[in-house]
Amino acid sequence: MRSQLEPGAMFPATVRGVRARLVTLAGGMRLRVVEIGPPSGAPVLMIHGWGACVYTFRYALDALARAGKRAVAFDLRGHGLSDKPVGREAYSTSTLLADVRGVLGALDIERADLVGHSLGGGIALRFALAYPDCVRRLVLAAPVGLTKVRFREIAHLLTPRFTDRFARHLPPRWLTALLLRSAYADPRRVTEQSVEEYWAPSQFPHYYVAVRSLLDRFPWEPLAARELARIEARTLVILGSADRLIRGAEKSAMRIPDAASVTLEGAGHLGIEECAQEFNEHLVRFLNDEKISVAPSAAIG
């Protein structure tokens, strides 16, 4: 069974005002970029998680645009409608960081607010360390890089390396549905449309090899305290009270010098979708330098 959602029908095909295009980076890598909001608005670049795509940010894109921001999201290499190179070296951390910088350069953005979810949060953290002058503020949603990621070992067991040769036959729709529902606190909130949007990119050649390569190549372990202490950007960490993957990240988050943390009650790992209204309220207020109800670093041990 193949996805009935053709590339031209994938998000944001039916959403008014969202501009989508491929940008070509140095070396010829093509990444899909979606953008909404006034071109003169303060730029916000969003980085999605492992196995996901720009669809993760469908609610945040709209909220940021309504707040007057230039909201941008892109499909990581190997994901969505971006190119999917073969070879584990193509998914090294340095390559991922170069892609982020390349997207900013292609869009003539010198400095942006970064929003990263899950793996995207880990990429955003490392980008802020490598290129501090390019980052204004940092929003980390259920991020990798602050605490041990639960179930990573299970993901490795479910995707042994020898299965690469059978990759195009492996990601069935039921598996996508299972993983997506497990990322929500309340699986009943997952719609069939969401399952289809997340499943469709997995049907492209080399998708499976790409996500499997990221399991091997990305440093999933938490950053050291001394590295977190070097983060210069003002940071907001948004966690889910019912997140099954990211647990106990609050204390590590507060090792970032100018950081605050907020927890979405009843949200799972995809709280950015599951509790979108509350998430977006915190996001917009933080980026507008407005007061929000968060736990500041001074209040967390």
HELIX and SHEET records of a PDB file:
HELIX    1   1 PRO A    7  ALA A    9  5                                   3    
HELIX    2   2 VAL A   54  PHE A   57  5                                   4    
HELIX    3   3 ARG A   58  ARG A   66  1                                   9    
HELIX    4   4 ARG A   88  TYR A   91  5                                   4    
HELIX    5   5 THR A   93  ALA A  106  1                                  14    
HELIX    6   6 LEU A  119  ALA A  130  1                                  12    
HELIX    7   7 PRO A  132  CYS A  134  5                                   3    
HELIX    8   8 ARG A  152  LEU A  158  1                                   7    
HELIX    9   9 ARG A  161  HIS A  169  5                                   9    
HELIX   10  10 ARG A  173  SER A  182  1                                  10    
HELIX   11  11 PRO A  187  ARG A  189  5                                   3    
HELIX   12  12 GLU A  192  TRP A  199  1                                   8    
HELIX   13  13 ALA A  200  GLN A  203  5                                   4    
HELIX   14  14 TYR A  207  ARG A  217  1                                  11    
HELIX   15  15 ALA A  225  LEU A  228  1                                   4    
HELIX   16  16 GLU A  250  ALA A  253  1                                   4    
HELIX   17  17 GLY A  271  GLU A  274  1                                   4    
HELIX   18  18 ALA A  276  LEU A  287  1                                  12    
HELIX   19  19 SER A  297  ALA A  299  5                                   3    
SHEET    1   A 9 ARG A  19  THR A  24  0                                        
SHEET    2   A 9 ARG A  30  ILE A  36 -1                                        
SHEET    3   A 9 ARG A  70  PHE A  74 -1                                        
SHEET    4   A 9 PRO A  43  ILE A  47  1                                        
SHEET    5   A 9 ALA A 112  HIS A 117  1                                        
SHEET    6   A 9 VAL A 135  ALA A 141  1                                        
SHEET    7   A 9 ARG A 234  GLY A 240  1                                        
SHEET    8   A 9 ALA A 259  LEU A 264  1                                        
SHEET    9   A 9 ALA A 295  PRO A 296 -1                                        
END                                                                             
